[in-house]
Amino acid sequence: MEDFELLDHTADLSFRVEGKSLESLFTKAAKALTKIITDGQALIKKNELQKELILKAPNKEILLIDWLKEILFFAEAENLILAKIFFLKIQAGQLSATVIFHKNNDPLFIEIKAITYHDLTIYFNDEIWSATITCDL
């Protein structure tokens, strides 16, 4: 499987990611979202910016949605596209991450209105974490 799989959905956009750990799953979800909104286009690396992100949530589903909303917010509101995740740790309902963003002056390939809880699943099976995420277009 590629880093993510686009799923058939009538009106929205859904994708699935897998990882060997919860941290790997969250990393792949953020990278998949970035690839989707940029259409996988290589960005000119300019105005690199490192950010420390800390998010808290009562469960992993809300934490994943909040994480992806944060990545989407930076892309839409500040024209910052995720370039690299140096560190990501999830423990006791808290996500801590060190990420690098690049300034983007081009329009996003696709406009996502929201990362939704619709059909959201996160599960662990046979030593693999999987998540299905739906975005409102």
Summary of the structure (lengths in Angstrom):
residues: 137
radius of gyration: 14.1
end to end distance: 24.6
largest distance: 42.2
contacts: 408
relative contact order: 0.26
helix: 26%
strand: 45%
